[in-house]
Amino acid sequence: MIKSLSVNILLFTCSALCLAQNYYEHNRQAWLSEAENSKPELIISEKKPLQIVDIVPGEQAFQKWEVRNIHPVDSLYNTPFRKKKKVIIDFGDHLTGYFSFSVKTTGATADGPLRLKLTFGEAPSELAVPFDNYTEGLSRAWLQDETITVMYVPETITLTRRLAFRYVKIELLASSPQYDFNIYDIRCQAQTSAKNQPEELPDNVNPVIKEIDRVALNTLKECMQTVYEDGPKRDQRLWIGDMYLEALGNAYSFKQHDITKRCLYLLAGLSGSNGYLLATVIEKPTPRAQDNQFLYEYALLYNLVLKNYLEATKDRKTAEDLWPVAKRQTDIVRNYLQSNGLMDFEKVNQDWWVFFDWKEGLYKEVALQGISIFALKESYQLAKMLGKENEAADLPALTGKMIKAARKNFYDKKSGLFVGTKNKQISYASQIWMILSGVTSNEEGQRSLSALANAPDVCYPGTPYLYHYYIQAMVDCGMHREAKEALMNYWGGMIKKGADTFWEAYDPDNDFISPYDFYPINSYCHAWSCTPIYFIRKYPNIFQE
Ligand code: RAM
Protein backbone atom coordinates (compact mmCIF):
# COMPACT_ATOMS: atom_id res chain seq x y z
CA MET A 1 0.00 0.00 0.00
CA ILE A 2 2.72 2.41 1.08
CA LYS A 3 4.75 1.30 -1.88
CA SER A 4 1.95 1.88 -4.37
CA LEU A 5 1.22 5.27 -2.79
CA SER A 6 4.79 6.33 -3.20
CA VAL A 7 4.82 5.04 -6.78
CA ASN A 8 1.71 7.13 -7.40
CA ILE A 9 3.27 10.17 -5.85
CA LEU A 10 6.33 9.58 -7.95
CA LEU A 11 4.23 9.23 -11.09
CA PHE A 12 2.27 12.34 -10.22
CA THR A 13 5.38 14.42 -9.55
CA CYS A 14 6.91 13.10 -12.74
CA SER A 15 3.93 14.00 -14.87
CA ALA A 16 3.63 17.41 -13.21
CA LEU A 17 7.31 17.98 -13.88
CA CYS A 18 7.00 16.78 -17.44
CA LEU A 19 4.04 19.08 -17.93
CA ALA A 20 5.96 21.95 -16.43
CA GLN A 21 8.89 21.13 -18.64
CA ASN A 22 6.98 20.93 -21.82
CA TYR A 23 4.37 23.59 -22.10
CA TYR A 24 2.04 23.42 -25.10
CA GLU A 25 3.49 20.03 -25.98
CA HIS A 26 0.34 19.01 -27.83
CA ASN A 27 -0.03 22.26 -29.73
CA ARG A 28 3.42 22.96 -30.98
CA GLN A 29 3.20 20.93 -34.17
CA ALA A 30 -0.15 22.40 -35.13
CA TRP A 31 1.14 25.90 -34.44
CA LEU A 32 4.18 25.35 -36.62
CA SER A 33 1.92 24.07 -39.41
CA GLU A 34 -0.23 27.19 -39.09
CA ALA A 35 2.94 29.23 -39.37
CA GLU A 36 3.90 27.38 -42.51
CA ASN A 37 0.44 27.87 -44.03
CA SER A 38 0.59 31.60 -43.42
CA LYS A 39 3.96 32.08 -45.09
CA PRO A 40 3.67 35.08 -47.40
CA GLU A 41 4.68 34.83 -51.02
CA LEU A 42 7.79 36.71 -52.11
CA ILE A 43 7.44 39.24 -54.91
CA ILE A 44 10.52 39.27 -57.13
CA SER A 45 11.50 42.24 -59.26
CA GLU A 46 14.59 42.70 -61.36
CA LYS A 47 16.64 45.82 -60.63
CA LYS A 48 19.52 47.25 -62.63
CA PRO A 49 22.23 49.63 -61.44
CA LEU A 50 21.75 53.33 -61.88
CA GLN A 51 25.29 54.66 -62.02
CA ILE A 52 28.97 54.28 -61.26
CA VAL A 53 30.34 56.33 -58.35
CA ASP A 54 33.41 57.02 -56.24
CA ILE A 55 33.35 56.94 -52.47
CA VAL A 56 35.90 59.37 -51.08
CA PRO A 57 36.72 60.96 -47.72
CA GLY A 58 34.48 63.94 -47.01
CA GLU A 59 34.57 65.96 -43.78
CA GLN A 60 30.91 66.95 -43.96
CA ALA A 61 29.52 63.61 -45.15
CA PHE A 62 27.83 60.96 -42.98
CA GLN A 63 30.58 58.91 -41.31
CA LYS A 64 32.98 61.06 -43.36
CA TRP A 65 32.48 59.14 -46.62
CA GLU A 66 31.13 61.00 -49.58
CA VAL A 67 29.59 59.63 -52.80
CA ARG A 68 30.92 61.55 -55.82
CA ASN A 69 31.80 61.51 -59.53
CA ILE A 70 28.76 59.98 -61.00
CA HIS A 71 29.11 58.19 -64.35
CA PRO A 72 26.69 56.15 -66.44
CA VAL A 73 26.78 52.36 -66.00
CA ASP A 74 27.84 51.98 -69.63
CA SER A 75 31.17 53.51 -68.71
CA LEU A 76 31.83 50.23 -66.88
CA TYR A 77 30.24 47.92 -69.42
CA ASN A 78 32.34 49.41 -72.27
CA THR A 79 35.70 49.60 -70.51
CA PRO A 80 38.09 46.63 -70.33
CA PHE A 81 38.37 45.79 -66.63
CA ARG A 82 41.95 44.52 -66.34
CA LYS A 83 43.35 48.01 -66.11
CA LYS A 84 40.37 49.54 -64.37
CA LYS A 85 40.67 47.00 -61.54
CA LYS A 86 38.02 48.52 -59.29
CA VAL A 87 34.54 49.95 -59.62
CA ILE A 88 31.69 50.99 -57.32
CA ILE A 89 28.19 50.51 -58.65
CA ASP A 90 25.17 52.34 -57.24
CA PHE A 91 21.69 50.83 -57.60
CA GLY A 92 20.10 54.08 -56.43
CA ASP A 93 17.97 52.42 -53.76
CA HIS A 94 18.19 49.80 -51.03
CA LEU A 95 17.65 46.27 -52.35
CA THR A 96 17.34 42.85 -50.75
CA GLY A 97 17.98 39.92 -53.06
CA TYR A 98 20.31 38.01 -55.32
CA PHE A 99 23.11 39.66 -57.28
CA SER A 100 24.35 38.59 -60.69
CA PHE A 101 26.64 39.82 -63.45
CA SER A 102 28.30 38.56 -66.61
CA VAL A 103 31.87 38.57 -67.92
CA LYS A 104 33.16 38.17 -71.49
CA THR A 105 36.56 38.63 -73.09
CA THR A 106 37.29 41.69 -75.19
CA GLY A 107 38.59 39.44 -77.99
CA ALA A 108 41.42 37.07 -77.09
CA THR A 109 40.54 33.66 -75.72
CA ALA A 110 40.44 33.49 -71.93
CA ASP A 111 43.30 31.26 -70.85
CA GLY A 112 42.93 31.45 -67.12
CA PRO A 113 40.45 32.14 -64.32
CA LEU A 114 39.53 35.46 -62.74
CA ARG A 115 39.46 36.18 -59.08
CA LEU A 116 37.18 39.00 -57.99
CA LYS A 117 36.25 40.49 -54.67
CA LEU A 118 32.75 41.85 -54.29
CA THR A 119 31.74 44.06 -51.40
CA PHE A 120 28.16 45.11 -50.77
CA GLY A 121 27.06 48.06 -48.66
CA GLU A 122 23.86 49.60 -47.44
CA ALA A 123 25.82 52.73 -46.47
CA PRO A 124 28.87 54.26 -48.22
CA SER A 125 31.20 53.51 -45.29
CA GLU A 126 30.84 49.76 -45.85
CA LEU A 127 32.59 50.18 -49.19
CA ALA A 128 35.43 52.20 -47.71
CA VAL A 129 36.31 50.81 -44.27
CA PRO A 130 38.34 47.56 -44.21
CA PHE A 131 36.23 44.79 -42.65
CA ASP A 132 39.10 42.77 -41.28
CA ASN A 133 39.48 45.23 -38.41
CA TYR A 134 36.35 43.63 -36.97
CA THR A 135 37.20 40.70 -34.77
CA GLU A 136 34.71 40.56 -31.96
CA GLY A 137 31.10 40.20 -30.93
CA LEU A 138 28.99 39.28 -33.92
CA SER A 139 30.11 37.04 -36.73
CA ARG A 140 32.54 38.78 -39.11
CA ALA A 141 30.67 36.94 -41.87
CA TRP A 142 27.70 39.31 -41.58
CA LEU A 143 29.85 41.86 -43.35
CA GLN A 144 29.00 41.47 -46.99
CA ASP A 145 32.18 40.68 -48.90
CA GLU A 146 32.74 37.67 -51.11
CA THR A 147 35.79 36.51 -53.04
CA ILE A 148 34.91 34.49 -56.12
CA THR A 149 36.83 32.63 -58.77
CA VAL A 150 35.42 32.60 -62.29
CA MET A 151 37.00 29.52 -63.92
CA TYR A 152 35.83 30.11 -67.47
CA VAL A 153 35.02 33.24 -69.42
CA PRO A 154 32.39 34.04 -70.73
CA GLU A 155 30.20 33.33 -67.75
CA THR A 156 27.19 34.63 -65.82
CA ILE A 157 27.65 34.54 -62.07
CA THR A 158 24.91 34.67 -59.44
CA LEU A 159 25.98 34.86 -55.81
CA THR A 160 24.21 32.29 -53.67
CA ARG A 161 24.07 34.57 -50.65
CA ARG A 162 21.06 36.87 -50.25
CA LEU A 163 22.37 40.41 -49.93
CA ALA A 164 21.08 43.75 -48.70
CA PHE A 165 22.70 46.74 -50.35
CA ARG A 166 22.61 49.85 -52.45
CA TYR A 167 26.30 49.92 -53.43
CA VAL A 168 28.56 47.15 -54.81
CA LYS A 169 32.30 47.34 -55.15
CA ILE A 170 34.00 44.96 -57.60
CA GLU A 171 37.76 44.56 -57.36
CA LEU A 172 40.00 42.48 -59.57
CA LEU A 173 42.34 40.31 -57.47
CA ALA A 174 43.83 38.09 -60.19
CA SER A 175 43.65 37.54 -63.94
CA SER A 176 45.75 36.36 -66.88
CA PRO A 177 47.85 38.91 -68.80
CA GLN A 178 46.86 37.13 -72.05
CA TYR A 179 43.38 38.60 -72.29
CA ASP A 180 41.15 41.41 -71.08
CA PHE A 181 37.46 41.26 -70.22
CA ASN A 182 34.29 43.27 -69.69
CA ILE A 183 31.90 43.12 -66.79
CA TYR A 184 28.34 43.69 -67.97
CA ASP A 185 24.68 43.00 -67.40
CA ILE A 186 24.67 43.59 -63.65
CA ARG A 187 21.36 42.88 -61.95
CA CYS A 188 19.63 42.12 -58.70
CA GLN A 189 16.59 39.91 -58.24
CA ALA A 190 15.08 41.93 -55.43
CA GLN A 191 12.52 40.39 -53.09
CA THR A 192 9.97 41.39 -50.49
CA SER A 193 6.62 40.07 -49.34
CA ALA A 194 5.13 43.58 -49.17
CA LYS A 195 2.89 43.68 -52.20
CA ASN A 196 0.01 46.02 -51.34
CA GLN A 197 0.16 49.66 -52.28
CA PRO A 198 -0.23 51.77 -49.12
CA GLU A 199 -2.56 54.75 -49.33
CA GLU A 200 -0.92 57.98 -50.50
CA LEU A 201 -0.68 60.80 -47.99
CA PRO A 202 -2.75 63.88 -48.86
CA ASP A 203 -1.04 66.47 -51.09
CA ASN A 204 -0.86 69.17 -48.47
CA VAL A 205 1.20 67.13 -45.98
CA ASN A 206 4.56 68.68 -45.05
CA PRO A 207 7.17 67.48 -47.60
CA VAL A 208 9.57 66.43 -44.83
CA ILE A 209 6.87 64.19 -43.35
CA LYS A 210 6.15 62.80 -46.81
CA GLU A 211 9.79 61.98 -47.35
CA ILE A 212 10.06 60.34 -43.92
CA ASP A 213 6.97 58.30 -44.73
CA ARG A 214 8.45 57.17 -48.05
CA VAL A 215 11.75 56.08 -46.51
CA ALA A 216 9.97 54.37 -43.62
CA LEU A 217 7.73 52.43 -46.02
CA ASN A 218 10.84 51.38 -47.89
CA THR A 219 12.43 50.23 -44.64
CA LEU A 220 9.47 48.08 -43.70
CA LYS A 221 9.11 46.72 -47.23
CA GLU A 222 12.72 45.53 -47.22
CA CYS A 223 12.31 43.86 -43.81
CA MET A 224 9.10 42.08 -44.81
CA GLN A 225 10.35 38.79 -46.17
CA THR A 226 8.86 35.42 -45.18
CA VAL A 227 8.96 36.68 -41.60
CA TYR A 228 9.32 40.17 -40.20
CA GLU A 229 13.10 40.40 -40.25
CA ASP A 230 14.92 42.86 -38.01
CA GLY A 231 17.22 43.84 -40.85
CA PRO A 232 17.74 42.21 -44.25
CA LYS A 233 21.52 42.56 -43.86
CA ARG A 234 21.66 41.58 -40.18
CA ASP A 235 20.30 39.56 -38.34
CA GLN A 236 17.86 38.50 -41.09
CA ARG A 237 15.56 37.08 -38.46
CA LEU A 238 12.49 37.52 -36.38
CA TRP A 239 12.84 39.35 -33.05
CA ILE A 240 9.71 39.99 -31.01
CA GLY A 241 10.50 43.64 -30.27
CA ASP A 242 11.11 44.40 -33.93
CA MET A 243 7.99 42.46 -34.89
CA TYR A 244 5.90 44.55 -32.50
CA LEU A 245 6.90 47.74 -34.28
CA GLU A 246 6.74 46.23 -37.77
CA ALA A 247 3.24 44.96 -37.13
CA LEU A 248 2.21 48.44 -36.00
CA GLY A 249 3.63 49.92 -39.19
CA ASN A 250 2.16 47.21 -41.40
CA ALA A 251 -1.31 47.60 -39.91
CA TYR A 252 -1.34 51.24 -41.06
CA SER A 253 0.31 50.74 -44.46
CA PHE A 254 0.57 47.44 -46.34
CA LYS A 255 -2.11 45.82 -44.18
CA GLN A 256 -0.83 42.29 -44.84
CA HIS A 257 -1.72 40.44 -41.69
CA ASP A 258 -0.67 36.93 -42.72
CA ILE A 259 2.94 37.67 -41.96
CA THR A 260 1.98 38.73 -38.43
CA LYS A 261 -0.01 35.54 -38.00
CA ARG A 262 2.93 33.47 -39.24
CA CYS A 263 5.33 35.12 -36.82
CA LEU A 264 2.95 34.74 -33.86
CA TYR A 265 2.55 31.02 -34.53
CA LEU A 266 6.27 30.49 -35.17
CA LEU A 267 7.22 32.08 -31.87
CA ALA A 268 4.59 30.09 -30.00
CA GLY A 269 5.62 26.80 -31.62
CA LEU A 270 9.27 27.41 -30.81
CA SER A 271 8.89 28.89 -27.34
CA GLY A 272 10.89 27.53 -24.42
CA SER A 273 9.70 24.32 -22.79
CA ASN A 274 8.86 26.46 -19.74
CA GLY A 275 6.24 28.21 -21.87
CA TYR A 276 8.10 31.50 -22.04
CA LEU A 277 8.86 32.92 -25.43
CA LEU A 278 12.33 33.01 -26.85
CA ALA A 279 13.04 36.43 -28.26
CA THR A 280 14.26 35.43 -31.68
CA VAL A 281 13.63 32.82 -34.34
CA ILE A 282 15.96 31.90 -37.18
CA GLU A 283 13.95 30.72 -40.15
CA LYS A 284 16.43 28.73 -42.19
CA PRO A 285 17.11 25.94 -42.96
CA THR A 286 14.21 25.02 -40.68
CA PRO A 287 12.73 27.42 -38.16
CA ARG A 288 14.31 27.30 -34.72
CA ALA A 289 14.64 29.69 -31.82
CA GLN A 290 17.99 30.95 -30.61
CA ASP A 291 18.90 28.92 -27.53
CA ASN A 292 18.23 30.52 -24.17
CA GLN A 293 17.57 33.91 -25.68
CA PHE A 294 15.05 35.04 -23.07
CA LEU A 295 14.55 38.78 -23.36
CA TYR A 296 12.19 40.14 -20.72
CA GLU A 297 10.33 42.91 -22.55
CA TYR A 298 10.13 41.00 -25.80
CA ALA A 299 8.29 38.08 -24.20
CA LEU A 300 5.73 40.55 -22.87
CA LEU A 301 5.40 42.50 -26.10
CA TYR A 302 4.14 39.33 -27.80
CA ASN A 303 0.84 39.86 -26.02
CA LEU A 304 0.48 43.28 -27.56
CA VAL A 305 1.14 41.98 -31.03
CA LEU A 306 -1.54 39.35 -30.52
CA LYS A 307 -4.00 41.92 -29.23
CA ASN A 308 -3.32 44.36 -32.07
CA TYR A 309 -3.60 41.50 -34.56
CA LEU A 310 -6.98 40.52 -33.18
CA GLU A 311 -8.15 44.13 -33.33
CA ALA A 312 -7.02 44.54 -36.92
CA THR A 313 -8.25 41.21 -38.30
CA LYS A 314 -11.03 40.00 -35.96
CA ASP A 315 -9.37 36.58 -36.37
CA ARG A 316 -10.57 35.09 -33.08
CA LYS A 317 -9.45 31.60 -33.98
CA THR A 318 -5.78 32.61 -33.95
CA ALA A 319 -6.16 34.75 -30.84
CA GLU A 320 -7.90 31.94 -28.96
CA ASP A 321 -5.33 29.41 -30.13
CA LEU A 322 -2.51 31.57 -28.84
CA TRP A 323 -4.17 32.92 -25.71
CA PRO A 324 -2.50 30.25 -23.53
CA VAL A 325 0.86 31.60 -24.63
CA ALA A 326 -0.11 35.18 -23.83
CA LYS A 327 -1.51 34.12 -20.50
CA ARG A 328 1.66 32.26 -19.64
CA GLN A 329 3.78 35.35 -20.39
CA THR A 330 1.94 37.28 -17.69
CA ASP A 331 3.43 34.82 -15.17
CA ILE A 332 6.82 36.28 -15.93
CA VAL A 333 5.78 39.49 -14.23
CA ARG A 334 4.04 37.67 -11.37
CA ASN A 335 7.24 35.70 -10.68
CA TYR A 336 9.22 38.82 -9.90
CA LEU A 337 6.63 41.06 -8.35
CA GLN A 338 7.39 41.78 -4.69
CA SER A 339 4.81 42.35 -1.99
CA ASN A 340 5.57 46.09 -2.01
CA GLY A 341 4.41 46.35 -5.63
CA LEU A 342 7.88 46.81 -7.11
CA MET A 343 9.45 44.41 -9.55
CA ASP A 344 12.53 42.66 -8.24
CA PHE A 345 14.77 44.35 -10.76
CA GLU A 346 17.98 42.68 -9.67
CA LYS A 347 16.48 39.23 -9.87
CA VAL A 348 14.96 39.88 -13.29
CA ASN A 349 18.31 41.17 -14.44
CA GLN A 350 19.97 37.96 -13.32
CA ASP A 351 17.49 35.68 -15.06
CA TRP A 352 16.66 37.61 -18.20
CA TRP A 353 18.18 39.91 -20.76
CA VAL A 354 16.66 43.31 -19.97
CA PHE A 355 17.10 45.42 -23.07
CA PHE A 356 15.12 48.66 -23.69
CA ASP A 357 17.80 50.17 -25.90
CA TRP A 358 21.34 49.72 -27.12
CA LYS A 359 22.79 52.23 -24.77
CA GLU A 360 25.77 51.71 -22.60
CA GLY A 361 25.17 52.46 -18.93
CA LEU A 362 21.37 52.73 -19.15
CA TYR A 363 19.88 51.91 -15.73
CA LYS A 364 16.66 49.99 -16.32
CA GLU A 365 14.84 49.59 -13.01
CA VAL A 366 12.16 52.21 -13.67
CA ALA A 367 11.58 51.22 -17.28
CA LEU A 368 11.21 47.60 -16.20
CA GLN A 369 8.45 48.49 -13.77
CA GLY A 370 6.79 50.55 -16.52
CA ILE A 371 6.78 47.93 -19.23
CA SER A 372 5.57 45.31 -16.77
CA ILE A 373 2.53 47.43 -15.90
CA PHE A 374 1.94 48.31 -19.54
CA ALA A 375 2.07 44.66 -20.64
CA LEU A 376 -0.23 43.45 -17.89
CA LYS A 377 -2.80 46.13 -18.70
CA GLU A 378 -2.76 45.25 -22.37
CA SER A 379 -2.90 41.54 -21.63
CA TYR A 380 -5.99 42.15 -19.55
CA GLN A 381 -7.58 43.99 -22.48
CA LEU A 382 -6.78 41.01 -24.68
CA ALA A 383 -8.37 38.67 -22.15
CA LYS A 384 -11.48 40.85 -22.17
CA MET A 385 -11.69 40.86 -25.93
CA LEU A 386 -11.65 37.06 -25.81
CA GLY A 387 -14.12 36.86 -22.92
CA LYS A 388 -11.41 35.32 -20.76
CA GLU A 389 -11.01 37.99 -18.12
CA ASN A 390 -11.69 35.38 -15.45
CA GLU A 391 -8.36 33.79 -16.45
CA ALA A 392 -6.58 37.06 -15.74
CA ALA A 393 -8.76 38.32 -12.93
CA ASP A 394 -5.86 39.36 -10.70
CA LEU A 395 -4.33 41.74 -13.22
CA PRO A 396 -6.26 44.97 -12.53
CA ALA A 397 -5.41 44.83 -8.83
CA LEU A 398 -1.79 43.99 -9.59
CA THR A 399 -1.32 46.87 -11.97
CA GLY A 400 -2.99 49.24 -9.52
CA LYS A 401 -0.54 48.20 -6.85
CA MET A 402 2.42 48.46 -9.19
CA ILE A 403 1.45 51.97 -10.24
CA LYS A 404 1.19 53.08 -6.62
CA ALA A 405 4.57 51.56 -5.84
CA ALA A 406 6.16 53.27 -8.84
CA ARG A 407 4.84 56.66 -7.78
CA LYS A 408 5.97 56.15 -4.21
CA ASN A 409 9.46 54.87 -4.97
CA PHE A 410 10.51 56.50 -8.25
CA TYR A 411 8.83 59.89 -8.44
CA ASP A 412 10.85 62.90 -7.39
CA LYS A 413 8.18 65.56 -6.93
CA LYS A 414 10.71 68.32 -6.77
CA SER A 415 12.30 67.73 -10.15
CA GLY A 416 9.24 66.08 -11.69
CA LEU A 417 11.47 63.21 -12.86
CA PHE A 418 11.39 59.46 -12.26
CA VAL A 419 14.57 57.80 -11.02
CA GLY A 420 15.45 54.35 -9.68
CA THR A 421 15.78 53.31 -6.05
CA LYS A 422 19.41 52.24 -6.26
CA ASN A 423 20.68 54.44 -9.04
CA LYS A 424 19.58 58.01 -9.53
CA GLN A 425 20.38 58.14 -13.23
CA ILE A 426 17.99 60.38 -15.20
CA SER A 427 17.09 58.66 -18.42
CA TYR A 428 14.66 59.08 -21.28
CA ALA A 429 13.77 55.41 -20.88
CA SER A 430 12.54 55.88 -17.30
CA GLN A 431 10.27 58.85 -18.10
CA ILE A 432 8.96 57.23 -21.27
CA TRP A 433 7.91 54.00 -19.59
CA MET A 434 6.29 55.76 -16.64
CA ILE A 435 4.12 57.62 -19.15
CA LEU A 436 3.30 54.65 -21.38
CA SER A 437 2.28 52.57 -18.39
CA GLY A 438 -0.07 55.26 -17.13
CA VAL A 439 1.85 55.87 -13.91
CA THR A 440 1.77 59.61 -14.63
CA SER A 441 -1.05 62.00 -15.32
CA ASN A 442 -0.74 63.91 -18.59
CA GLU A 443 0.59 66.95 -16.77
CA GLU A 444 3.17 64.93 -14.89
CA GLY A 445 4.22 63.23 -18.09
CA GLN A 446 4.66 66.54 -19.86
CA ARG A 447 6.59 67.90 -16.92
CA SER A 448 8.96 64.95 -16.77
CA LEU A 449 9.74 64.92 -20.51
CA SER A 450 10.23 68.67 -20.51
CA ALA A 451 12.49 68.49 -17.45
CA LEU A 452 14.89 66.23 -19.38
CA ALA A 453 16.07 69.22 -21.40
CA ASN A 454 17.70 70.88 -18.39
CA ALA A 455 18.55 67.90 -16.22
CA PRO A 456 22.20 66.97 -15.63
CA ASP A 457 23.84 63.88 -17.20
CA VAL A 458 20.76 62.61 -18.97
CA CYS A 459 20.95 59.17 -20.57
CA TYR A 460 19.68 59.66 -24.15
CA PRO A 461 18.19 57.07 -26.50
CA GLY A 462 20.73 55.27 -28.67
CA THR A 463 18.39 53.77 -31.22
CA PRO A 464 15.18 54.45 -33.12
CA TYR A 465 13.72 51.59 -31.03
CA LEU A 466 13.61 53.65 -27.84
CA TYR A 467 12.89 56.76 -29.88
CA HIS A 468 9.67 55.15 -31.06
CA TYR A 469 8.48 54.89 -27.46
CA TYR A 470 9.59 58.47 -26.86
CA ILE A 471 7.32 59.73 -29.64
CA GLN A 472 4.48 57.52 -28.38
CA ALA A 473 4.93 58.87 -24.86
CA MET A 474 4.67 62.44 -26.15
CA VAL A 475 1.57 61.56 -28.16
CA ASP A 476 -0.01 59.87 -25.12
CA CYS A 477 0.59 62.72 -22.71
CA GLY A 478 -0.56 65.42 -25.09
CA MET A 479 2.76 66.90 -26.31
CA HIS A 480 1.59 66.78 -29.89
CA ARG A 481 3.58 69.65 -31.36
CA GLU A 482 6.73 68.33 -29.70
CA ALA A 483 6.06 64.80 -30.96
CA LYS A 484 5.84 66.00 -34.55
CA GLU A 485 8.93 68.13 -34.18
CA ALA A 486 10.93 65.27 -32.65
CA LEU A 487 9.86 62.86 -35.36
CA MET A 488 10.81 65.33 -38.08
CA ASN A 489 14.18 66.09 -36.51
CA TYR A 490 15.18 62.54 -35.70
CA TRP A 491 14.06 60.61 -38.79
CA GLY A 492 14.48 63.70 -40.98
CA GLY A 493 18.04 63.90 -39.64
CA MET A 494 18.81 60.45 -41.01
CA ILE A 495 17.44 61.49 -44.40
CA LYS A 496 19.64 64.57 -44.42
CA LYS A 497 22.60 62.27 -43.83
CA GLY A 498 21.63 60.19 -46.86
CA ALA A 499 19.37 57.43 -45.52
CA ASP A 500 17.26 55.65 -48.12
CA THR A 501 16.13 53.25 -45.41
CA PHE A 502 16.22 53.98 -41.67
CA TRP A 503 18.95 52.69 -39.40
CA GLU A 504 19.37 50.35 -36.44
CA ALA A 505 21.30 52.90 -34.40
CA TYR A 506 21.16 56.66 -34.71
CA ASP A 507 22.47 59.42 -32.53
CA PRO A 508 22.20 62.83 -34.20
CA ASP A 509 25.45 63.84 -32.51
CA ASN A 510 27.49 60.74 -33.22
CA ASP A 511 27.64 59.23 -36.71
CA PHE A 512 29.81 56.39 -35.48
CA ILE A 513 27.51 55.00 -32.80
CA SER A 514 27.47 51.21 -32.93
CA PRO A 515 26.15 48.61 -30.49
CA TYR A 516 28.94 46.37 -31.78
CA ASP A 517 31.85 48.82 -31.65
CA PHE A 518 32.19 48.72 -35.41
CA TYR A 519 29.79 50.91 -37.35
CA PRO A 520 30.05 49.09 -40.71
CA ILE A 521 28.34 46.07 -39.13
CA ASN A 522 25.33 48.15 -38.02
CA SER A 523 22.18 47.47 -39.96
CA TYR A 524 21.23 50.45 -42.12
CA CYS A 525 17.79 49.12 -42.98
CA HIS A 526 16.31 48.21 -39.66
CA ALA A 527 12.75 47.25 -38.93
CA TRP A 528 12.40 49.02 -35.64
CA SER A 529 12.95 52.38 -37.27
CA CYS A 530 9.99 52.07 -39.65
CA THR A 531 7.38 53.42 -37.23
CA PRO A 532 6.94 56.93 -38.62
CA ILE A 533 4.46 55.26 -41.02
CA TYR A 534 2.42 54.22 -38.02
CA PHE A 535 2.54 57.62 -36.30
CA ILE A 536 1.86 59.60 -39.47
CA ARG A 537 -1.11 57.47 -40.49
CA LYS A 538 -2.58 56.69 -37.08
CA TYR A 539 -2.49 60.28 -35.85
CA PRO A 540 -3.18 62.42 -38.94
CA ASN A 541 -4.18 65.38 -36.79
CA ILE A 542 -0.76 65.46 -35.21
CA PHE A 543 1.55 64.47 -38.04
CA GLN A 544 -0.29 65.39 -41.23
CA GLU A 545 -1.53 68.87 -40.30
C1 RAM B 1 19.87 43.13 -32.28
C2 RAM B 1 18.95 43.29 -33.43
C3 RAM B 1 17.48 43.30 -33.13
C4 RAM B 1 17.15 43.55 -31.72
C5 RAM B 1 18.02 42.86 -30.75
C6 RAM B 1 17.70 43.13 -29.33
O1 RAM B 1 20.60 41.97 -32.42
O2 RAM B 1 19.35 44.46 -34.02
O3 RAM B 1 16.85 44.26 -33.92
O4 RAM B 1 15.82 43.25 -31.48
O5 RAM B 1 19.33 43.24 -31.00
Residues whose N, C-alpha, C, O or C-beta is under 5 A from the ligand:
A	BS01	RAM	D230 W239 G241 D242
